[in-house]
Amino acid sequence: MRLLWLLATVVALTSAGILKDTPKERYDNFRVYKLSIQNKIQLAVIEKIGELTNKYNVWKEYDERSKQVDIMVSPGELNHFQELLKFNNISSELMIENVQDRIDEEQVTPTADSATFGWTKYYELEEIEAWLDEILNAYPSVTEEFIVGKSYEGRTIRGIKISHKAGNPGIFIESNVHAREWITSASATWFINQLLTSKDADVRSLADNYDWHILPVFNVDGFEYSHKKDRMWRKTRQPHATSACIGADANRNFDSHWLENNGASSNPCSETFAGDAPGSEPEAKALVEYLTKIQDEISVYISFHSYGQYLLSPYGHTKEEFPENYDDILTIGKAFADAIEALPYGTVYQYGSTADVLYVATGTSVDWVFNELGKKIGYTIEYRDKGRYGFILPPVQIIPNCEELMVGMLALIDKTKELGYL
């Protein structure tokens, strides 16, 4: 009887709104370290503890060139972590002393409380979608909405197509597949706005002569969760049948060398969990079906990510092989990086294949488009920074990052056209 009374009380309290939702995840005194990895044993140790996601969280996987890993450590694990580093002779640099401080600072933007949608703060999904509706209403002759599909939690995955004339080559931009990478949807919405409002002759040419298919928030469930519950959430939100861990890395879930060569994880608790099968995540499955349907309209595919300052191209599954047009891909990459570095900020981007420049990553959207749809130009852009802020890039850097994106895109598209791909 007592159990029935307790259950009835819980139901009544919930209905009355007295029981609150679970509070936001906090990261007080969580630290982020940059580790220098010298051998396979050291790497194996870090990869193993990185799977203990309630204690550690890999922010940036092992970089083949720099030989570094960025990892977040909970305060309760700090002593054990430091002993582990000492025992394995792993050198480290403290990048962020208190992750919660960074999160709190990200929210404090005195100039960002204007009623107008701007780029001085990060917006939630509902605000981005309301802005998208305004744009569609304001520019009905050159914009139209497209629907990729539904997420696991039933949200609509929405994009916008910008087209000034028939017959233009198409460029597809997919953004925010990883929920915590907020700078990506901020950059996507800014880029949309520039294509529609800029008076700059080069930007106008970019807008007028290409069809733009832009998906500001791909991982809608994860993005919503990162705002409402856990700022550091990365994956989708689909539960797993045999694990308490939620979600998969949608950018390891595409059917292109899926789960090969340690380019993803089969552990549901890992941040790079590839899912139970290619396309097991409704979001990835929907995007595959949508892109297949419009494949003849698309010549270039670009995926927005953060962080690290890279322009990454296929292949992700191996650093032993390269696409037959890799020289052209590198030429385009150099144009992109040179244009960005020439700005007053002096930001340096590395470019090259994902597996060669960064790490082996399999089942990614860009590789799927390249390998399965036969597109010859595809890139992943990893935005600012190099780890000082990581995923929690201050809002004051949104506009500078976007300015770098625009000059980079102008150079990328110009060189792609010059080489005969558009």
N, C-alpha and C positions, 0 to 999 in steps of 0.2 A: 504493500500500500504506500509505504514511504517513497519507494522508487517512482511509483505512478504520480505521486504528489509533486516530486522534484521535477519530473518530466513536464507535467502540466504547468508548473511555475516557470520553467525555462521557456516554454512555448509562449506563455502569457507575457513574460518580460520581453521576449524577442518581438512579439506583435506590437507591444507598446513602445518599442524603440528604446527601452531602457538599457538593454544589452548593446553595447557599442561594437562596431567592427573591431577586429584585431588592430592594434596600433601599427604604425609604420615601423619597419625594421630600422634599427639605429646602428651606427657604426662608430660609436664612441671609442676612441683610442685604438681602432684598427689602423694598422700601418701598411704602407706599400713599399716594398723593397725592389730594387733592380739587382739581380744576381748575375754574376759572371760565371758561366759554365765552361769548364775546361775539358771535360771528358764525358763518356757515356754513362759512367757510374753516377756522377753528380747529376746528370740530366734525369736518370732513372729515379733517383731519390726525390727530386723536385716534382717530377710528373706523378709519382706515387702520392705524395702528400697533397698535391693539387687536387686529387680526387676526393679529399676530405673536405667537402664544400662548406660544411658548417664551421670549419676552423681556418681554412685557407681558400683563396680564390685567385686563380691565375688570370691576371689582367691582360698580359701579353705573352703569348706562347713563345717558346724558344726560337730565337732569331738566328738562322744559319750563318749570317755574316757577322753580326755583332757578338754572337755567342752569349746572348743575354735573355733573361726571363724576368718579367715583372709579376710580383705576387703579393696579394693582400693577406695579412696575417691577423688573426683575432688576438685580443690582448691576453686571453687565457693561454694561448699557445706560444706566446712570445719567448719565454725562457727556453722551452723545448726547441723552438725553431732556431734560436741562436746557438744552442748546443749542437743541433743537427748541422748547421753551417760550419761550425768549428771542427766537428768530428770529420766532416767530408771535405774540409779545406775549400769551402765555397766563399768567395769574397762577395760583399754586398754593399749597396749604397741606399741609404734611406731617402725615398722620394717624397713620401707623404707621411707625416707624423700622426695625423689624426684625420681619418677619412670623413668623419662626421662634420668636422670643421669645414672641410671643402664643400660638403653637401649644403651646410647652412649658408655659407658664403654665396653659393650658387643661387640661392633663393632671394638674397638681399640685393635688390636692384631698385634704388629709389626712383629712377627715371622710367621704370617699366610699368607704372600703374595707369598709363594712358588707356583710354577706351579704344584706341586705334591699334590694330594688329601691327606690330613692328618686330624688330629683331634685336631688342635689348633685353629679352628674357626668353626662357624656354616655355613653350606652350604645351598644354595637354591635348590629348586626342580630340576631345569635344571642341576645343577652341580651334584646332587646325581644320577640322571638318566644317565648322561654321564659316571660317575664312574661305575655305574652298568653295562653299556654296555662294558666298559673296562674289568671288572671282568669276564663277560660272555665270552668275546673273549679270555681272558688269560687262563681260566680254562674250556675249552669246554667239557672235558671228565667227569667232576664231577659236573658241574653246568648246569642249564637250567632255562630260564625265565618262569614264569607263569603269566597269566593275570587274575585278579579278575573280572574286568569289567570296566565300564566307570563312571566317576563322573558326577554330574549335569552339569558342564561346559564343559564336553566332554573330560576331561583328562583321560588317561589310568592309571588304578591302577595296578602297576607292582610289582611283587615279584621275588625272586630267590630261587630255590631249590638247595641244596647242598647234593649230594648223592654219596658215595664212593663204595657202593655195594648194590645189590638187597636184599630185605627182611629186611632192617633195620626198626626199629620202627620210627615213624615220630613225630616230634615236630614242632608246628606251632607258629610263633612269629608275632604278629600284633603290629605295632608301629605308633605313631603320629595320633591317631584318634582325639585327641584334638590339634588343629593347633599350639597353642602357646608353646607347650611342646617340644621345639627344642632338648633338651637333649635326647629325645627318639629316633629320627632318627639318631642322632650322635652315640648313643650307638648301634643301630641296624647295622649301616654300619661298625663300629669298630668290632663288634662281627662277622659279615660276614668275614671280613678281617682276623681275628684271626683263624677262622675255616679253612681258606684256606692257611694261611702262617705260623702259629705258629709252632715252633719246640718243644714246651713243650710237654712232653709225655702225660700228662693228657688231654691237649687240643686236641692233635692228636687223642686220644682215643674217645673223645667227637665227633670229626668230622667224624671219620671213622665208628663209630658204630651206628650212628643215621642219619636219613634223616631230614634235616633242611629246613623248608618252612618259609622264612622270608620276611615280607612285610614292607619295611623301612618307607614308607609314605602311610598311608591308606587314610587320609583326604587330598587328593592332592589339592583340591580347597582352602580349608581353610589354608593349609600350605603355598601355594603360596601367598595368601592374607596377611598372617601374616608377610611375608617377604617384600612384595611390598607396602602394604598400612597400616596395623595396627598390630603392634607387639603383642598386647594383644588379637587378635582374637582367638576364641576357636572353634566355631561351623562350620558346613558345609556352603555352599553358596547358597542354594536353597531358592528363595523368598517364601513368605507366601501369601496365597490368601487374607487374611483379615487383614494383619498387615504390617506395613512398616519395621518391624524387619526381618532380613535375617537369614536363617539357623536354624538348629536344632543341638542338641547334639547327634551325631551319636552313642555315647555309652550309650544312653537311648532309642534307636530306635529299638532294637532287640525284637523279640516276646517271651520274657521270663518275665512273671509277669509285662508286660508293663504298666507303669503309675499307679502301685499299691502303696499303703501305703506311699504316699508322697515321693516316691523314685525318682521322676522326676517332671517336671512342665508342665502344659498345656498352659502356657503363652508363646507365640512366642518370647517375648522379654527376657525371662529368659535364662541364660547360660545353664540351664539343661532342656530346652524345649525338650520334648520327640518326637516331630513331630506329625503330624495329625493322624497317625496310625502306627502300627509296620511295619517297612520296607518302610516307606514313603520316606526316604532318599535313593537315588539311590546307594550310597556307601554301606550302611548297607544291602540293598536288594541284591546287587551283591555279597557281602561277604557271606551272608547266602547261596546263590545258589552255590557258589564255594565250600564252606566248606561241604555242603551236598553232593556234587559230589565226594569229595575226603575223606569223613569221615573215610573210612576204612584204610586210610593211616596215620591217626593222632592218637596218644596216649596221647599227652600232649599239652595244649594250654596256651600260655602266652601273656599277653597284657602289653606293655610298656607305662608308664605314668609318670608324675611328678606333684606335689612334695609331700614330707612328710615323706619319708623313711618307706614305708610299703610293706609287701607282703600279699596281700589280696586274699582270696579264697571265693567260694560260701558258703553261700547264701548272695546275696545283698538285697533281698526283705524282709527278716525278721531276727530279732535276737532271735526269739523264737524257731526256728528250725535250725537243723544243718544236713549236709549230713551224711549218715550212715557210711562213712569212714572218718569222721572228725578227729578222733584221728590220723590216718595216715597222713592226710593233715597237721595237726599241727606238727607232727614229721618231715615231710619234710620241713615245714616252719622254724622250729627251726634249722635244719641243715643249711639252707640258711642264716639265720640271724647270727648264731654263726660263720660261715665261714667269713662273711663280717666284723663282729666286731673284729675278730682276726687279721685283717690287721692293719698295723701301723696307718692308719687313725682313727681307732676306731669308725667307723660309726655304729650307732645303728638302726636296723630295727625292727619294731613291726610286728607281724604276727597273722593271724586269719581271721575269716570271715569278709567280707566287712561291713555287717550291725552291727556286734558286735564290731569290732575294730574301725571302722570309722563312717559310716553313712549308712542309707538305700539308696540303689541305684538300681533302677529297669531297666530292658531292656538293660542290659550290654552284651557285646560280650562274656565274660567269662562265665556268668551265662547261656546264650543261648547255648553255646557249652556243658556245663555241664548238663543242664536240658533237652535240646532237642536232642542233638546228643549222650547223654549218656556217655560222657567222664568223667573219674573219677578224673583226675588231671588237674586243671586249676587255674591259678593265674594272678592277676594284680600286677605288680611291680610299686610302686610309688617311683621314684628316689629321689636323693638329692633335696633340703635341708629341713630345718624345718621352713623356712620363711624369713631368712635374705636376700636371693636373690629371693626366690620363683621360678617363671617360668623363670626368667632372670638369670639363673645360668652362672657365668663367664666361658668363654672358657677354662681357665686354669684348671677348674674342670672336663672337659670332660674325660680326661684320667684317673684320680683317680676314677671317677664314673664308667667308663668302667672296670677298674681293679676289682672293687667291684662286678660288674655284673658277671664277669667271675668266680671268686671264688664262688660266690653265685650259679651260674648255675651249676658248677661242683658238688657242694654239693647237690643241688636240684635234679639233674638227677641221681646222685649216690644213694641217699636215695630212690628216686622213683623206681629205678631198684631193690634195695635191698628189698623193700616192695612188689615187684612182679607186678608192673604196667607197666613195660617195658619188 
